[in-house]
Amino acid sequence: MNNTSANHDHTPAASDLYDWDRNAPTYAALAGTPDDATYQQFQAVLWESLGDVRGRDILDVGCGHGWLSATLADAGANIIGIDGAQQLLAHARAAHPQIPFIMYDLMVGLPPLYRAFDRIVANMVVMDVSDISPLFTAIWQSLKPDGRFIFTLPHPCFFNYKMDRDSRTGQRYRRVTGYLQPEVWRITSFGGITTIIAASPTTSTISARTGWQ
């Protein structure tokens, strides 16, 4: 499959995608590199969850500039990447022309793919989707019966809350308030991306929003 035959482009409705496009060079220069501290923390458990990917059909949801798609392809997977940011996909297609990349707004789910997947991975993506219901429902419908959906996201305690110090003991800690309430944070490190954080999506939360059990 080549990039042209996989081109189910869908006009993105979310304004955040324009921020991702604007900051694509900055993001592509860091994410997936040895300087990417977030990936270094997730790497072991991510690959343990993926298992042996040789010959597996895998969908990389929110693939960005394609670094994880390329890593999975190198490991032997049959990979398709999908993202809503045009400029990030331009980086992906230029760097990895052998991989099919699809442009589609994840806020509305997934495009018609006419196939099922052994693995669907969303690495550091779902916290940027304000309503996960359409996307998670589409992912559920796109998995093979024994397939796995693997996603990572930052814990809000360690993502945006500042360190504080107990005046009595001197112990440092992070004060987390409103843990179960959704918040919108403007992240300045990549030029102002809006991220939706609502604690850790528990099994009950995902089930209530998507119907998954």
N, C-alpha and C positions, 0 to 999 in steps of 0.2 A: 504494500500500500504506500502511495506517495503522498506528498503534501497536498497536491491538487485534488486528488480523488477524495481526500478527507476534509475538504473545505466546506463545512456546514456553517458558514459564518452567520452570526446573529448579532444584530446591532445592540450593543450594551446599553442598558438603561441606567445603570448606577453611576453617579457622578464620580465615585471613588476610582473608577477605572481610568479616568482622565489623570488622576494623581499618579496612579501606577505607571501610566504611559509616560508622564512627565519625568518620573524618577527612575525609569527603567535602567539607564546606564549605572546609576548608583547602586541599585539593588543587584543587578547582574554582576557587578564587580565584587560583591561580597557573598551572596547566598550560594552555598554549596562549595565554597573555597575553604582552605585550611584555617582561614580567619573567621569562619562562620561558627561562633561559639554555640549557637543554638543547635545546629546540626550535630556538632561534636557531642552534645549532651544526649540527643535523641538517637544517634546513629546505631548504637548496639541494639536497643530495644526495637527500633524500626525494622532493622534487618532480621532480627529474631522473629518478629511478627510476620514479616513477608515470607519467610522460609525460603526454600529452594525455588528460585524464580525461573529456572531454565525451562523453556518451552511454555511458560505460563502466559496467558493473555492478561495484560495489566493496563488499567486506565489510570493515568496520572492526572488527578483533578486539581486545578490550580497550578499547573506545571510551570508557570512563569517563563523564565528564559531557558527551560528545558534541561537543567543540570541533572535533576533526579531521573528524568526520563532517559537521558543518555547513560547514566550509571546503571539503571535497570536493563537497558538494552545491552550494555557491555557484559552484564551478568547472564545474558541469554534469554531475557524476556521478550515477548512480542508486545511492544509498548505503543500506546497512543497517548498523547498529551493534549490537554484541553485547558484553555484559559480565556479570560475576557479582555485582557490587556493587549492591544494590538502591537505596541512597541516591544513588550516582553516577548511576544511570539515572533516578532521580527528577529530578535536576538536568537531565539530558539531555532528558527528555521535556517538562519545563516550558519549557525554553529553545528547543527545536527540535521543536515538535509535528508538523511536516511530515515528519519523518524517522522511519522505523520502528526502534525499539530493542528488542532481545530480551535477556531475562535468562537466562543460562545459565552454569554453572560450567565454565570453560575447562580445568580440571584433567582433565575427562573427555572433552574434545574439543569438537565443535560439535553443535548440535541439527540435526534434519532440516530442511534448507532447500529441498530440491526444486528447486534451480537451481544453475548454475555461474557463476563470477565471472571477470571480466577481470583484476581486481586484488584481492588480499587483503592488507591492511596491518595490521601489529601494531607500533604505535609505543610503544617503551619498555614492553613487556609480557612478553616471553618469559622474562626473567630472574626473573620472579615466579611462573613455572610450574615446580614441582619436577620433574615428569616431562613432557618435551615430546613424548613419543612419541604419545599419543592426539591431542593438538592438531595436531601437524604432519601426522600421517596423515590426519586429517579435512580439513585445509587442502588437502593434495595432491589429495584426492578431490573437493574443491569448486571446483577451478580449471578453467577452460576449457583446451583443449589448448595454446593460445598464451598462457595467463594467466601472471601474475607474482605471486609472494609476496614482499612487501617488509617486512622487519622491522628495527627499530633496537633497540639495547641499550647500556648503558654498558660501557666497557672497565673491568675491575676495577682496573687500574693507576691510573686517574684518578677512581675512584668512592669508594673507601673507605680507601685506603692514605694514610698521612700523609707529608708532606714530610720529608726528612732532608737533612743537609748533610755533604759530604765534608770531614773535618777537615783534610785535606792541601791540597786545591785550593779549598775553599770553595764548590764547585759544589753546587747543590741537586738532589735527585733523589727518586724514590719507590722504596722497597725493596719488591719484590713477592716473596712466598714462596708455595710450594705452588700455583703457577700452574695446574697441571692437576688440582688436587683441588677438588671441590665444597665450598663453604662456605655456611653460612647466616648472614646478617648481619641484625641487627635495626636497621632504619633509623629513627632518631628524628625526622627532620625532618618526617615526616607522622604522628608519634605512634606509631611502632613497627611498621611494615610489615616482614614477613619477605621478604627477597629472596634468591634462590638464585643464586649467582655461581659459575661453573666455567670460568674463563678465557673466551676468545672461542670460541663454538661454531664450530669449523672445519667445512669441508665433510665431512671424514671422520667427525667426531663426529655430525653431522646424519644422514649416510648410515647410520651404524651403528645409530642409535637409531630411525630412521624408515623406512629402506629407500629414501630418495631417492638419486638418482645425480647 
